[in-house]
Each structure stands twice: as C-alpha cells, then as structure tokens.
Amino acid sequence: MMGMMLPTMLLTGFLFPIENMPLAMQWLSNLVPSRWYFIIVKRVMLKGLGFGAIWKETLILAGMSLLLFVISLRRFKIRLQ
C-alpha cells in the first residue's frame, strides 16, 4: 500500500507544492490522475468554486479515463473453449 500511496501523495501537490519540484517531477506529476482530482477537491471544498473553475481538470480526468478504457478494450481477449 505504501508503494502506491507515497508516490501518489508526493506527486499530487498534497505534501509539497508542485512548483517547488524539479522539472522532471513536475512533468511526471501531470500523468498522475490523483493530481487533477486533488486540484478539483481543493477548489470546490476550500475555495467554494463551481464547475466553471474546474472544467479543465474535469476534462483532463475524463480524457485519462477514456484513454485507459480504450486501452483496456483493445487488450481484452475473449477465449472460449
């Protein structure tokens, strides 16, 4: 569990600001879906903003889930015997 949770917490900006990370880590954090979820939660819960402020992050998460869904459909194989 710590093998998955620690990198996720480090790369979302939860523990350290993303702007203070090395450039390679900043690029890597863009690939972690929990970063975008954390931004949405922070804007809605702490700042009280609506959908107009989180539409970009929502589209990024939707695109990531669509991409992973398409990859899983292509790799899925039905074996009937």
DADAJO-V824763 format. One record per backbone hydrogen bond with DSSP energy under -1.0 kcal/mol. CO is the residue of the C=O (numbers start at 1). NH is the residue of the N-H. If there is no record, write none. Layout:
# DADAJO-V824763
CO:NH ; CO:NH
This chain:
# DADAJO-V824763
1:5 ; 2:6 ; 4:8 ; 5:9 ; 6:10 ; 7:11 ; 9:15 ; 17:20 ; 18:21 ; 22:26 ; 23:27 ; 24:28 ; 25:29 ; 28:31 ; 32:35 ; 33:37 ; 34:38 ; 35:39 ; 36:40 ; 37:41 ; 38:42 ; 39:43 ; 40:44 ; 41:45 ; 42:46 ; 42:47 ; 43:49 ; 50:53 ; 54:58 ; 55:59 ; 56:60 ; 57:61 ; 58:62 ; 59:63 ; 60:64 ; 61:65 ; 62:66 ; 63:67 ; 64:68 ; 65:69 ; 66:70 ; 67:71 ; 68:72 ; 69:73 ; 70:74 ; 71:75 ; 72:76
